[in-house]
Amino acid sequence: MRSLLLWCAQNLWLSEHVPQWGFVKRAARRFMPGEDFDAALKAGVAFKAQGIGAVFTKLGENIKAMSEATAAVEQYELVLKTAAEAGLEPEISVKPTQVGLDIDPDAAFANLNRLADAAARVKGFLWIDMEGSAYTDRTLDLYNRVHARHSAVGVCLQAYLYRTASDAYRMLAFKPAIRLVKGAYAEPADRAFPAKRDVDANFLALCALVLPDANRGRLRLVLATHDVALIDRVARFADAIGMDRHQLEVHMLYGIQASQQARLATEGYRVKVLVAYGDAWYAWYLRRLAERPANIVFVARQMFG
Ligand SMILES: Cc1cc2nc3c(=O)[nH]c(=O)nc-3n(C[C@H](O)[C@H](O)[C@H](O)COP(=O)(O)OP(=O)(O)OC[C@H]3O[C@@H](n4cnc5c(N)ncnc54)[C@H](O)[C@@H]3O)c2cc1C
């Protein structure tokens, strides 16, 4: 089912037609407060009242013309400014292929650099998403180049890839910010652990590798997962090495494990929610279904009213 849903995420015909189906649109709303930024901002303000931060992402990937990349950059600049004016810690999360990586890597670098400048102006933060493994080298290269000029920039690493331990180890040399996830794309067995239990074990092993650096303030580490048992295991390890709770940061997606987000924040961990908006939600939503195929029940419920 996971493979089928991830195949659907890449299918051109489905990506053009499915978003027009009202019941799928309604089902997708479970993971995003609305298509426009106003709805996302409103959600961010409500999270702040609960002691939870927000990271904003405008949905969109694999754009076909640089004009789309420029529009995305301008939109993110506005998001950073508006979020700062609303009293939020302005953080954004951007896909490299949304700012032109497929078309022109140097232009994608210039766009990310421009966003890092905009984030620095409002004391915000730029997160660079990690897409399928065909992009890993190019994304890490972009990250290294942007990070050489800006400190408030981080990148996502995926625990399902065999290479991630060596990538993380190499990055520790330059005070990085790492958002560790399990990984959301369809990957072949020669690049990624096929079994979920191995991915979970690697997530834990990667945390053990980098937590001492996070404890010494040499790394901003984010556990971006809804796997509460895994978070609790990492938290116990962090506690054992004397790390303060507020140094351990957890990010989750809007609409998933909301009560756990609130619990972790109340217990003193740093919690942020990734709030997505925009109309290009199809591939992103299919990946959410693939993570938990039982979510299809929500689509069926919308279909049958
Ligand atoms: C802030 C953030 C940023 C991310 N950025 C990236 C990225 O840049 N690149 C990338 O490849 N991946 C990214 N991901 C997705 C990630 O790789 C996983 O696919 C996703 O988080 C699901 O895995 P999990 O860690 O929650 O663990 P799982 O073991 O899959 O899930 C643990 C539990 O969480 C709940 N859960 C998980 N997913 C869902 C869902 N979709 N619907 C309902 N409940 C669910 C279920 O209760 C499940 O039992 C990101 C995830 C987060 C939270």
Ligand as a Chemical Component Dictionary entry (heavy atoms), coordinates in Angstrom:
data_LIG
# 
_chem_comp.id                   LIG 
_chem_comp.type                 NON-POLYMER 
_chem_comp.pdbx_formal_charge   0 
_chem_comp.three_letter_code    LIG 
# 
loop_
_chem_comp_atom.comp_id 
_chem_comp_atom.atom_id 
_chem_comp_atom.alt_atom_id 
_chem_comp_atom.type_symbol 
_chem_comp_atom.charge 
_chem_comp_atom.model_Cartn_x 
_chem_comp_atom.model_Cartn_y 
_chem_comp_atom.model_Cartn_z 
_chem_comp_atom.pdbx_ordinal 
LIG C1  C1  C 0 8.586  18.418 10.865 1  
LIG C2  C2  C 0 8.758  17.338 9.850  2  
LIG C3  C3  C 0 9.501  17.579 8.711  3  
LIG C4  C4  C 0 9.693  16.578 7.769  4  
LIG N1  N1  N 0 10.479 16.816 6.687  5  
LIG C5  C5  C 0 10.804 15.797 5.853  6  
LIG C6  C6  C 0 11.746 15.968 4.798  7  
LIG O1  O1  O 0 12.277 17.073 4.582  8  
LIG N2  N2  N 0 12.049 14.890 4.036  9  
LIG C7  C7  C 0 11.482 13.646 4.238  10 
LIG O2  O2  O 0 11.828 12.689 3.539  11 
LIG N3  N3  N 0 10.552 13.484 5.207  12 
LIG C8  C8  C 0 10.199 14.506 6.011  13 
LIG N4  N4  N 0 9.287  14.310 7.001  14 
LIG C9  C9  C 0 8.457  13.063 7.024  15 
LIG C10 C10 C 0 9.168  11.917 7.710  16 
LIG O3  O3  O 0 10.237 11.440 6.931  17 
LIG C11 C11 C 0 8.192  10.739 7.953  18 
LIG O4  O4  O 0 7.734  10.265 6.728  19 
LIG C12 C12 C 0 6.991  11.096 8.810  20 
LIG O5  O5  O 0 7.333  11.927 9.865  21 
LIG C13 C13 C 0 6.325  9.807  9.376  22 
LIG O6  O6  O 0 7.234  9.099  10.154 23 
LIG P1  P1  P 0 7.333  9.193  11.743 24 
LIG O7  O7  O 0 8.710  9.621  12.090 25 
LIG O8  O8  O 0 6.284  10.067 12.293 26 
LIG O9  O9  O 0 7.242  7.706  12.269 27 
LIG P2  P2  P 0 6.170  6.563  12.015 28 
LIG O10 O10 O 0 6.762  5.356  12.652 29 
LIG O11 O11 O 0 5.800  6.495  10.587 30 
LIG O12 O12 O 0 4.915  7.033  12.831 31 
LIG C14 C14 C 0 4.857  7.032  14.243 32 
LIG C15 C15 C 0 3.410  7.277  14.642 33 
LIG O13 O13 O 0 3.050  8.619  14.292 34 
LIG C16 C16 C 0 1.737  8.664  13.743 35 
LIG N5  N5  N 0 1.829  9.075  12.327 36 
LIG C17 C17 C 0 2.939  9.125  11.549 37 
LIG N6  N6  N 0 2.643  9.589  10.328 38 
LIG C18 C18 C 0 1.316  9.809  10.327 39 
LIG C19 C19 C 0 0.409  10.278 9.346  40 
LIG N7  N7  N 0 0.797  10.627 8.126  41 
LIG N8  N8  N 0 -0.899 10.385 9.703  42 
LIG C20 C20 C 0 -1.335 10.051 10.933 43 
LIG N9  N9  N 0 -0.507 9.598  11.904 44 
LIG C21 C21 C 0 0.786  9.472  11.614 45 
LIG C22 C22 C 0 1.175  7.263  13.879 46 
LIG O14 O14 O 0 0.519  7.188  15.117 47 
LIG C23 C23 C 0 2.416  6.388  13.894 48 
LIG O15 O15 O 0 2.217  5.178  14.550 49 
LIG C24 C24 C 0 9.084  15.304 7.963  50 
LIG C25 C25 C 0 8.355  15.049 9.114  51 
LIG C26 C26 C 0 8.194  16.044 10.060 52 
LIG C27 C27 C 0 7.421  15.731 11.296 53 
# 
loop_
_chem_comp_bond.comp_id 
_chem_comp_bond.atom_id_1 
_chem_comp_bond.atom_id_2 
_chem_comp_bond.value_order 
_chem_comp_bond.pdbx_ordinal 
LIG C1  C2  SING 1  
LIG C2  C3  SING 2  
LIG C2  C26 DOUB 3  
LIG C3  C4  DOUB 4  
LIG C4  N1  SING 5  
LIG C4  C24 SING 6  
LIG N1  C5  DOUB 7  
LIG C5  C6  SING 8  
LIG C5  C8  SING 9  
LIG C6  O1  DOUB 10 
LIG C6  N2  SING 11 
LIG N2  C7  SING 12 
LIG C7  O2  DOUB 13 
LIG C7  N3  SING 14 
LIG N3  C8  DOUB 15 
LIG C8  N4  SING 16 
LIG N4  C9  SING 17 
LIG N4  C24 SING 18 
LIG C9  C10 SING 19 
LIG C10 O3  SING 20 
LIG C10 C11 SING 21 
LIG C11 O4  SING 22 
LIG C11 C12 SING 23 
LIG C12 O5  SING 24 
LIG C12 C13 SING 25 
LIG C13 O6  SING 26 
LIG O6  P1  SING 27 
LIG P1  O7  DOUB 28 
LIG P1  O8  SING 29 
LIG P1  O9  SING 30 
LIG O9  P2  SING 31 
LIG P2  O10 DOUB 32 
LIG P2  O11 SING 33 
LIG P2  O12 SING 34 
LIG O12 C14 SING 35 
LIG C14 C15 SING 36 
LIG C15 O13 SING 37 
LIG C15 C23 SING 38 
LIG O13 C16 SING 39 
LIG C16 N5  SING 40 
LIG C16 C22 SING 41 
LIG N5  C17 SING 42 
LIG N5  C21 SING 43 
LIG C17 N6  DOUB 44 
LIG N6  C18 SING 45 
LIG C18 C19 SING 46 
LIG C18 C21 DOUB 47 
LIG C19 N7  SING 48 
LIG C19 N8  DOUB 49 
LIG N8  C20 SING 50 
LIG C20 N9  DOUB 51 
LIG N9  C21 SING 52 
LIG C22 O14 SING 53 
LIG C22 C23 SING 54 
LIG C23 O15 SING 55 
LIG C24 C25 DOUB 56 
LIG C25 C26 SING 57 
LIG C26 C27 SING 58 
# 
